[in-house]
Amino acid sequence: MEFITDIAMTIVAQLQKPTLAFLIGGMVLAALGSRLEVPEPVYKLIVLLLLMKVGLSAGMAVREADLISLAVPALGAVAAGIVIVLLGRFVLLRQRGVTEMDGMATAGLFGAVSASTLAAGMAMLDAEGIAYEGFIGALYPFMDVAALLTAIVLARMSAERKMVASGGADGTATVTMSGSGGGLNGDLVRDILVDTLKSPAISALLLGLGLGLLARPDAVYESFYEPLFRGLLSLLMLVMGMEAWSRLSDMRKVAHVYVVYGLTAPIIHGLIGFGFGLLAHHLTGFSAGGVVLLAVMASSSSDISGPPTLRAALPEANPSSYVGTSTGLGTPVAILSIPLWIAMAERFIGS
């Protein structure tokens, strides 16, 4: 009972802080019919600067990081991304009315990572004075790419099997996969990986990571990116709050299972990430803050890199299913659940 009370008090305290306050403020404005909007080019610039900041800080930290300390949580991030997609596939494809492509696209999006949710988690830990490894941002692409690759490859494999099974009278079928150049093979997996790495979010993050690792961007980081970070994040939360409210109407177009999934999956996925983080903590001394952020990444669903990647790779999937579920329900739940992971870390690990 005391544990539940502590979590409730932590959540109430976090609701009053800028990160969540701006998210809720955006939702309230949208609910009241406000015409306030942030121009799309400005939004893209905000996202670019946030990802560059996360990548630069991760790259500079990796320069000094112990490879073993980095490798174990990185493997945990990969494993979490794959497990989340497989779990989503198992749950969603058993529900009536959920198509193979819609289910896999939704599972892939929820297995991938929201950079803005990760940034929100970092901001909350900074506000609480909870330390975490500087290379945490480098774990983002490990989970993101693993989840998207798993979802896309499984969806295409399933589609190919169904096309072969429903072949002509002679028992044969010609399988042509869009953008794959033929059946499922090494070239297809390579193409999927290349497309994912070329997505704007992953490209910006990897650029920042590379510059932080190979160059010496400390001065521009401290004078430009770091001072702007919290202000830009507050604007991003405002935009996401308004978008989350507007997309709630999309849920009327899809099966009710997506509503249940969007509300419950972030918590379950966060527990998976927390479990892998706790394992890394016992193996390598991974910090409590690092465990929290691994849970945050697992609970989040991609709002930047995932949708365009899935739209290009799985054009048959209905965007209102996976984007509406993710942005309209998954992202707010993931952000609101961050205090839960902080409270659990304090309970099981200590600050």
C-alpha positions as CSV (number, residue, x, y, z in Angstrom):
1,M,0.0,0.0,0.0
2,E,2.8,2.3,0.9
3,F,4.5,1.5,-2.5
4,I,1.3,2.5,-4.4
5,T,1.0,5.7,-2.3
6,D,4.6,6.6,-3.1
7,I,4.0,6.1,-6.9
8,A,0.8,8.2,-6.7
9,M,2.6,11.1,-5.0
10,T,5.5,10.9,-7.5
11,I,3.0,11.1,-10.4
12,V,1.2,14.1,-8.9
13,A,4.6,15.9,-8.4
14,Q,5.7,15.2,-12.0
15,L,2.4,16.5,-13.4
16,Q,3.4,19.9,-12.1
17,K,6.7,20.0,-13.8
18,P,7.3,21.5,-17.3
19,T,7.7,18.3,-19.3
20,L,4.3,16.9,-18.5
21,A,2.6,20.3,-17.9
22,F,3.2,21.3,-21.5
23,L,2.0,18.0,-22.8
24,I,-1.3,18.3,-20.8
25,G,-1.5,22.0,-21.7
26,G,-1.4,21.1,-25.4
27,M,-4.2,18.5,-25.0
28,V,-6.3,21.1,-23.1
29,L,-5.8,23.6,-25.9
30,A,-6.8,21.1,-28.5
31,A,-9.8,20.0,-26.5
32,L,-11.0,23.7,-26.3
33,G,-10.7,24.1,-30.0
34,S,-7.7,26.4,-30.0
35,R,-6.2,27.3,-33.4
36,L,-2.7,27.5,-32.0
37,E,-0.2,25.6,-34.2
38,V,3.5,25.3,-34.6
39,P,4.5,25.4,-38.3
40,E,5.8,22.1,-39.7
41,P,9.3,23.4,-40.6
42,V,9.7,24.7,-37.0
43,Y,8.5,21.4,-35.6
44,K,11.1,19.5,-37.8
45,L,13.8,21.9,-36.7
46,I,13.0,21.3,-33.0
47,V,13.1,17.5,-33.5
48,L,16.4,17.8,-35.4
49,L,18.0,19.9,-32.6
50,L,16.8,17.6,-29.9
51,L,18.1,14.5,-31.7
52,M,21.4,16.2,-32.4
53,K,21.7,17.1,-28.7
54,V,21.0,13.5,-27.6
55,G,23.4,12.1,-30.2
56,L,26.2,14.5,-29.4
57,S,25.9,13.9,-25.7
58,A,25.9,10.1,-26.3
59,G,28.9,10.3,-28.6
60,M,31.0,12.3,-26.2
61,A,30.1,9.9,-23.4
62,V,30.9,6.8,-25.5
63,R,34.5,8.2,-26.0
64,E,35.1,7.6,-22.3
65,A,32.8,4.6,-21.8
66,D,33.9,1.1,-20.9
67,L,32.9,-1.1,-23.9
68,I,31.6,-3.9,-21.6
69,S,29.4,-1.4,-19.7
70,L,28.0,-0.2,-23.0
71,A,27.6,-3.6,-24.7
72,V,25.4,-5.3,-22.0
73,P,22.6,-2.6,-22.0
74,A,22.9,-2.3,-25.8
75,L,22.2,-6.1,-26.1
76,G,19.4,-5.6,-23.6
77,A,17.9,-2.8,-25.8
78,V,18.1,-5.0,-28.9
79,A,16.5,-7.9,-27.0
80,A,13.7,-5.6,-25.6
81,G,12.9,-4.3,-29.1
82,I,12.6,-7.8,-30.5
83,V,10.6,-9.2,-27.6
84,I,8.1,-6.3,-27.7
85,V,7.4,-6.9,-31.4
86,L,7.0,-10.6,-30.9
87,L,4.7,-10.0,-28.0
88,G,2.6,-7.5,-29.9
89,R,2.4,-9.9,-32.8
90,F,1.2,-12.7,-30.5
91,V,-1.5,-10.4,-28.9
92,L,-2.7,-8.4,-31.9
93,L,-2.9,-11.0,-34.6
94,R,-5.2,-13.1,-32.3
95,Q,-7.8,-10.4,-32.2
96,R,-10.7,-10.4,-34.6
97,G,-10.6,-7.7,-37.3
98,V,-6.8,-7.0,-37.0
99,T,-5.0,-7.7,-40.3
100,E,-1.5,-9.1,-40.5
101,M,0.0,-5.8,-41.8
102,D,-1.9,-3.6,-39.4
103,G,-0.9,-5.7,-36.4
104,M,2.7,-5.9,-37.4
105,A,3.0,-2.2,-38.1
106,T,1.5,-1.4,-34.7
107,A,3.8,-3.9,-33.0
108,G,6.8,-2.4,-34.8
109,L,5.9,1.1,-33.9
110,F,5.5,0.2,-30.3
111,G,8.7,-1.7,-30.3
112,A,10.6,1.3,-31.8
113,V,11.6,4.3,-29.7
114,S,10.3,7.8,-29.3
115,A,13.2,10.3,-29.1
116,S,10.9,12.9,-27.5
117,T,9.8,10.5,-24.8
118,L,13.4,9.6,-24.1
119,A,14.3,13.3,-23.9
120,A,11.4,13.7,-21.5
121,G,12.7,10.9,-19.3
122,M,16.2,12.5,-19.3
123,A,14.7,15.9,-18.3
124,M,12.8,14.3,-15.4
125,L,15.8,12.5,-14.1
126,D,17.9,15.7,-14.4
127,A,15.2,17.6,-12.4
128,E,15.3,14.9,-9.7
129,G,19.1,14.8,-9.6
130,I,19.2,11.2,-10.6
131,A,22.4,10.2,-12.5
132,Y,22.5,8.1,-15.6
133,E,25.1,7.0,-18.1
134,G,25.9,9.6,-20.7
135,F,25.9,6.9,-23.5
136,I,22.1,6.2,-22.9
137,G,21.2,8.0,-26.1
138,A,23.4,5.6,-28.0
139,L,21.0,2.8,-27.0
140,Y,18.2,4.4,-29.0
141,P,19.1,3.0,-32.5
142,F,19.8,-0.5,-31.1
143,M,16.2,-0.9,-29.9
144,D,14.7,1.2,-32.7
145,V,16.3,-0.7,-35.6
146,A,15.8,-4.1,-34.0
147,A,12.1,-3.5,-33.5
148,L,11.4,-2.1,-37.0
149,L,13.5,-4.8,-38.8
150,T,11.7,-7.5,-36.8
151,A,8.3,-6.2,-37.6
152,I,8.9,-5.5,-41.3
153,V,10.6,-8.8,-42.0
154,L,8.0,-10.9,-40.2
155,A,5.2,-9.0,-42.0
156,R,6.8,-9.6,-45.4
157,M,7.5,-13.2,-44.6
158,S,3.9,-13.8,-43.6
159,A,2.6,-12.0,-46.8
160,E,4.9,-14.1,-49.0
161,R,3.7,-17.3,-47.4
162,K,0.0,-16.4,-47.9
163,M,0.7,-15.4,-51.5
164,V,2.3,-18.7,-52.2
165,A,-0.5,-20.6,-50.4
166,S,-3.1,-18.9,-52.5
167,G,-1.4,-19.5,-55.8
168,G,-3.0,-20.4,-59.1
169,A,-4.5,-23.7,-60.2
170,D,-1.1,-25.2,-61.0
171,G,-0.1,-24.6,-57.4
172,T,2.4,-21.9,-58.1
173,A,2.5,-18.2,-57.5
174,T,4.7,-15.3,-58.5
175,V,5.7,-13.3,-55.5
176,T,6.7,-9.7,-56.0
177,M,7.4,-7.6,-52.9
178,S,7.4,-3.9,-53.3
179,G,10.9,-2.5,-53.0
180,S,12.4,-5.9,-52.3
181,G,13.3,-7.0,-55.8
182,G,11.8,-10.4,-55.2
183,G,11.3,-12.8,-52.4
184,L,12.6,-12.6,-48.9
185,N,16.4,-12.7,-49.0
186,G,19.5,-11.0,-47.8
187,D,19.0,-8.1,-50.2
188,L,15.6,-7.4,-48.7
189,V,16.9,-7.3,-45.1
190,R,19.8,-5.1,-46.3
191,D,17.3,-2.7,-48.0
192,I,15.1,-2.5,-44.9
193,L,18.2,-1.8,-42.8
194,V,19.4,0.9,-45.2
195,D,16.0,2.6,-45.4
196,T,15.7,2.6,-41.6
197,L,19.2,4.2,-41.2
198,K,18.3,6.8,-43.8
199,S,15.2,7.9,-41.9
200,P,15.5,11.6,-40.7
201,A,15.4,10.7,-36.9
202,I,17.9,7.9,-37.1
203,S,20.2,9.9,-39.5
204,A,20.2,13.0,-37.1
205,L,20.8,10.8,-34.1
206,L,23.7,8.9,-35.7
207,L,25.2,12.1,-37.1
208,G,25.3,13.6,-33.6
209,L,26.6,10.3,-32.2
210,G,29.4,10.2,-34.8
211,L,30.4,13.8,-34.3
212,G,30.4,13.4,-30.6
213,L,32.5,10.3,-30.9
214,L,35.0,11.3,-33.6
215,A,35.1,15.1,-33.3
216,R,35.4,17.6,-30.4
217,P,32.0,19.4,-30.4
218,D,32.1,20.1,-26.7
219,A,32.1,23.9,-27.1
220,V,29.2,24.1,-29.5
221,Y,27.3,21.5,-27.4
222,E,27.7,23.5,-24.2
223,S,27.0,26.9,-25.7
224,F,24.2,26.0,-28.1
225,Y,22.5,22.6,-27.7
226,E,22.5,22.2,-24.0
227,P,21.0,25.7,-23.2
228,L,18.2,25.2,-25.8
229,F,17.3,21.7,-24.8
230,R,14.6,22.2,-22.2
231,G,12.9,25.1,-24.0
232,L,12.7,23.1,-27.2
233,L,11.5,20.1,-25.3
234,S,8.6,22.1,-23.8
235,L,7.6,23.2,-27.3
236,L,7.7,19.7,-28.6
237,M,5.6,18.5,-25.6
238,L,3.0,21.2,-26.4
239,V,2.8,20.1,-30.1
240,M,2.6,16.4,-29.1
241,G,-0.2,17.2,-26.6
242,M,-2.3,18.9,-29.3
243,E,-1.6,16.1,-31.8
244,A,-2.4,13.4,-29.3
245,W,-5.8,15.0,-28.7
246,S,-6.6,15.4,-32.4
247,R,-5.7,11.8,-33.1
248,L,-8.0,10.4,-30.5
249,S,-10.8,10.7,-33.1
250,D,-8.9,8.4,-35.4
251,M,-9.5,5.6,-32.9
252,R,-13.2,5.4,-34.0
253,K,-12.0,4.1,-37.3
254,V,-10.3,1.0,-36.0
255,A,-11.1,-2.0,-33.8
256,H,-11.5,-1.5,-30.1
257,V,-8.5,-3.7,-29.5
258,Y,-6.2,-0.9,-30.5
259,V,-7.6,1.3,-27.7
260,V,-6.9,-1.4,-25.1
261,Y,-3.5,-2.1,-26.6
262,G,-2.5,1.6,-26.7
263,L,-3.5,2.0,-23.0
264,T,-1.8,-1.1,-21.7
265,A,1.1,-1.9,-23.9
266,P,3.4,1.0,-22.7
267,I,3.2,-0.3,-19.2
268,I,3.9,-3.9,-20.1
269,H,6.7,-2.9,-22.5
270,G,8.2,-0.7,-19.9
271,L,8.3,-3.6,-17.5
272,I,10.2,-5.6,-20.1
273,G,12.7,-2.8,-20.5
274,F,13.0,-2.4,-16.8
275,G,13.7,-6.1,-16.5
276,F,16.5,-6.0,-19.0
277,G,17.9,-2.9,-17.3
278,L,17.8,-4.6,-13.9
279,L,19.7,-7.5,-15.4
280,A,22.3,-5.1,-16.8
281,H,22.5,-3.4,-13.3
282,H,23.4,-6.7,-11.7
283,L,25.9,-7.7,-14.4
284,T,27.7,-4.4,-14.9
285,G,26.5,-1.9,-12.3
286,F,24.2,-0.2,-14.8
287,S,22.9,2.9,-12.9
288,A,19.3,3.2,-11.6
289,G,18.8,6.2,-13.9
290,G,20.0,4.0,-16.8
291,V,17.5,1.3,-15.8
292,V,14.7,4.0,-15.8
293,L,15.6,5.3,-19.3
294,L,15.8,1.8,-20.7
295,A,12.2,1.3,-19.4
296,V,11.2,4.6,-20.8
297,M,12.6,3.6,-24.3
298,A,10.8,0.3,-24.1
299,S,7.5,1.9,-23.1
300,S,7.6,4.5,-25.8
301,S,6.5,4.1,-29.4
302,S,8.2,5.8,-32.3
303,D,6.6,9.1,-33.3
304,I,9.3,10.3,-35.8
305,S,11.3,7.6,-37.4
306,G,8.8,4.7,-37.2
307,P,5.8,6.0,-39.2
308,P,7.6,7.0,-42.4
309,T,9.6,3.8,-42.3
310,L,6.6,1.6,-41.8
311,R,4.5,3.5,-44.4
312,A,7.2,2.9,-47.0
313,A,7.9,-0.7,-46.0
314,L,4.4,-1.9,-45.3
315,P,2.1,0.3,-47.6
316,E,-0.8,-2.2,-47.0
317,A,-1.0,-1.2,-43.4
318,N,-3.6,1.4,-42.3
319,P,-1.8,4.4,-40.8
320,S,-4.9,5.3,-38.6
321,S,-4.4,1.9,-36.8
322,Y,-0.7,2.2,-35.9
323,V,-0.1,5.9,-35.9
324,G,-3.5,6.7,-34.2
325,T,-2.8,4.1,-31.5
326,S,0.7,5.2,-30.9
327,T,0.4,9.0,-31.0
328,G,-3.1,9.2,-29.6
329,L,-2.7,6.8,-26.7
330,G,0.7,5.1,-26.5
331,T,2.8,8.3,-26.3
332,P,0.8,10.1,-23.5
333,V,0.7,6.8,-21.5
334,A,4.4,6.3,-21.9
335,I,5.3,9.8,-20.8
336,L,2.8,9.7,-17.9
337,S,4.3,6.3,-16.8
338,I,7.9,7.7,-16.4
339,P,7.3,8.5,-12.7
340,L,6.4,4.8,-12.2
341,W,9.8,3.7,-13.5
342,I,11.5,6.3,-11.3
343,A,9.6,5.0,-8.2
344,M,10.4,1.4,-9.1
345,A,14.1,2.1,-9.5
346,E,14.2,3.8,-6.1
347,R,12.4,0.8,-4.6
348,F,14.5,-2.0,-6.2
349,I,17.8,-0.3,-6.8
350,G,18.0,2.9,-4.8
351,S,19.2,6.3,-6.0
